[in-house]
């Protein structure tokens, strides 16, 4: 299984980024895919997840700002992040629970 995350970068507070995660080696359409993040000195936390049926869940701190979506044809999950805050700064990881993780992409929110 390979999960290739991309789209991170440096953005000013209030800005937007879209992360992408392309998956291979699994029957993508049958799997839940999630985004987690880990900030320096903090534990990794689940940010958002989307089931095979398209149901979504978000951690409270990103509700109304982040949107997770999937394209089963492209085998890709997206995380649209709007109204970014400095506290969103972290390495973001794509995950197919429970065992498969991507390499992470850095998101830095700073002026």
N, C-alpha and C positions, 0 to 999 in steps of 0.2 A: 504494500500500500504506500502510495506517495501522495503527500498533500503539499502543494506548492502555493505558499501565500505570497502576496504582493500588494503594493499600493500604499505602503507606509511612507512617512516623510515628516517634514517639519511644516507646521501650519500655525498661524496666529490664532489666539483665542477668538471664538466665534466662527471660525472657518470650518471647512468640510473636507473630508477625505472619503474615498471608497476603497475598502480592502476587497481583494479577491482571493479565493482559495480554489485551485483546480485539483481535483482528485483523480487518481488512477489506481488500478489494482483492486477495486471494489465494485460491487453492483451499486453504483452511486444512488440511483433513484430509490433504493430500499433503505437507505441509511439516514439517521439523524446526523446532522453536522452542526458543530458549535464553534463559537469564537470565545476564547478565554484571553485574559491578559495578566501580565505580571509587571508591577511597578517596582522600582528599586526598593529593597528592604521590606517588601510586602509579599504576602502569599498570592499565588495565582488564583484568580477568581473567574468564574463563568460570567461572560458578558451577555451572550445571546445564543439561542439554539433554534433550529428549525427541523421539524420532523419530516419524514418521507411524505406525509400528507399535507405538509405546508403549515402546520401549526407552529406558532412561534412563542418564545418566552424570552424575557429580558430581566437583567438585574435592575433593581429599582433606580439606581443612579443614572441609567442611560435611557430609561423609558421616555418616550416622546422626542428623543434626539437621535437614536440609532434605529436603523431598520435592517433586519436580516432577510435575505431572499435567496432563492436558488433557481438555477437553470439546469434542469436535468439533461437537456440535449448537450449543453456545453460542459456538463459535469463540474459546475462551478457554483460556489456559494459566495454571496457578496455581503459586506457589512457597510452600509451607508452611514456615515457618522457626520452629523450636523451639529452646529452650535457647540463645537469642541471647547473643552475647558482644560486648563493646565493639569488638573487631576486626572484627565484621561491619558496622560503621558504614560506609556508602558510598551512592553513588547507584546504584540498581539499574536496569538497562536490559533491556528485552525485545528479542529479536533473532530475525529469520528469516534465518539465514545464507545467503549471505555479505553481503548488501548492505542489508538493511532493519533499521532500528533505531527503537525507540520513544523517547519524550522523557525517560524516566528518572523514578524516584520515590525520594525520600530516605528512607533508613532510618538512624535514630540509636539506638544502644544505649548508654544512660548512666543512672547512678543520680542 
